[in-house]
Amino acid sequence: IAAGTGETNHHRMSFGPTNVALHRISTAIELGRTREALDLIERTDARRAASVERRLTFHIDAARCYARRDNPVAAVHMMGRVMHESRDELRYNPIARETLRQLTARSTPSIRADLDPLLETAGLTP
């Protein structure tokens, strides 16, 4: 159905192939299917999402997956995208904050220069 309707946004109700893909990613993550979620992430262009909220969720979900797969550079990059679109999302979204805490616990000097501004924005000063 999503493929047939294309990307739509009627009365703040987003629907289409991208939105369906974003929900598939979130569901895979919640079910602990990190590999499946990452495969979907790599094939999804979140720029096509009809709402900022869905793009932010995509970036946070991607960061969670990359952190789980021990790829902190990619995880920090995705969290940087969150900060670029909405600094408040880093400060007030509990999943974003927990992801930042996980990245901090396993951080290396090579990513601290990029991680520290995210932590500061989130109110998790290093």
C-alpha positions as CSV (number, residue, x, y, z in Angstrom):
1,I,0.0,0.0,0.0
2,A,2.8,2.4,0.9
3,A,4.5,1.9,-2.4
4,G,1.2,2.6,-4.2
5,T,0.5,5.8,-2.3
6,G,4.0,7.2,-2.4
7,E,5.3,9.7,0.2
8,T,2.3,11.5,1.7
9,N,1.6,13.8,4.6
10,H,-2.1,14.6,5.1
11,H,-3.1,16.5,8.2
12,R,0.2,15.7,9.9
13,M,-0.3,12.0,9.2
14,S,2.8,10.8,7.3
15,F,2.6,7.6,5.2
16,G,4.6,6.1,2.5
17,P,7.5,3.7,1.8
18,T,10.0,5.7,3.8
19,N,7.8,5.9,6.9
20,V,7.0,2.2,6.7
21,A,10.8,1.5,6.5
22,L,11.5,3.7,9.5
23,H,8.9,1.8,11.5
24,R,10.4,-1.5,10.4
25,I,13.8,-0.3,11.7
26,S,12.4,0.7,15.1
27,T,10.6,-2.6,15.4
28,A,13.6,-4.6,14.5
29,I,15.7,-2.7,17.1
30,E,13.1,-3.2,19.9
31,L,13.0,-7.0,19.0
32,G,16.8,-7.1,19.4
33,R,17.4,-7.8,15.7
34,T,20.3,-5.4,15.3
35,R,21.7,-6.9,12.1
36,E,18.3,-6.7,10.4
37,A,17.8,-3.1,11.6
38,L,21.3,-2.2,10.2
39,D,20.5,-3.8,6.9
40,L,17.4,-1.6,6.7
41,I,19.2,1.5,7.9
42,E,21.8,1.1,5.1
43,R,19.1,0.9,2.5
44,T,16.9,3.8,3.8
45,D,17.2,7.4,2.8
46,A,15.7,9.2,5.8
47,R,15.8,12.5,4.0
48,R,12.6,11.4,2.3
49,A,10.8,11.2,5.7
50,A,7.8,13.6,5.8
51,S,8.5,14.7,9.4
52,V,11.4,15.9,11.4
53,E,10.4,13.5,14.2
54,R,10.7,10.5,12.0
55,R,14.2,11.6,10.7
56,L,15.3,12.1,14.3
57,T,14.1,8.7,15.3
58,F,15.9,7.2,12.4
59,H,19.2,8.8,13.4
60,I,18.8,7.8,17.0
61,D,17.9,4.2,16.0
62,A,20.9,4.1,13.7
63,A,23.2,5.3,16.5
64,R,21.8,2.6,18.8
65,C,22.5,-0.1,16.2
66,Y,26.0,1.2,15.5
67,A,26.8,1.4,19.2
68,R,25.5,-2.2,19.7
69,R,27.8,-3.3,16.8
70,D,30.8,-1.5,18.4
71,N,31.0,1.1,15.7
72,P,31.3,4.3,17.8
73,V,32.4,6.5,14.9
74,A,29.1,5.8,13.0
75,A,27.1,6.1,16.2
76,V,28.6,9.5,17.0
77,H,28.0,10.6,13.4
78,M,24.3,9.8,13.6
79,M,24.0,11.5,17.0
80,G,25.6,14.6,15.4
81,R,22.8,14.5,12.8
82,V,20.3,14.6,15.6
83,M,22.0,17.6,17.2
84,H,22.1,19.3,13.8
85,E,18.3,19.0,13.4
86,S,17.2,19.3,17.0
87,R,19.4,20.1,20.0
88,D,16.4,19.5,22.3
89,E,16.1,16.0,21.1
90,L,19.5,15.2,22.6
91,R,18.6,16.9,25.9
92,Y,15.1,15.5,26.4
93,N,14.9,12.2,24.5
94,P,15.7,9.4,27.0
95,I,16.8,6.9,24.3
96,A,19.2,9.5,22.8
97,R,20.6,10.3,26.3
98,E,21.1,6.6,27.1
99,T,22.8,6.0,23.8
100,L,25.2,8.9,24.6
101,R,25.9,7.4,28.0
102,Q,26.8,4.1,26.4
103,L,29.1,5.8,23.9
104,T,30.7,7.7,26.8
105,A,31.4,4.5,28.7
106,R,33.2,3.0,25.8
107,S,34.7,6.1,24.2
108,T,38.2,6.3,22.9
109,P,40.3,9.4,22.5
110,S,39.7,9.3,18.8
111,I,36.0,10.1,19.1
112,R,36.0,12.4,22.2
113,A,36.3,15.5,20.1
114,D,33.1,14.7,18.4
115,L,31.3,13.1,21.4
116,D,32.0,15.9,23.9
117,P,29.8,18.6,22.2
118,L,27.0,16.0,22.0
119,L,27.3,15.3,25.7
120,E,27.4,19.0,26.5
121,T,24.3,19.7,24.4
122,A,22.5,16.8,26.1
123,G,23.4,18.1,29.6
124,L,25.7,15.2,30.2
125,T,28.8,17.2,30.6
126,P,31.9,14.9,30.4
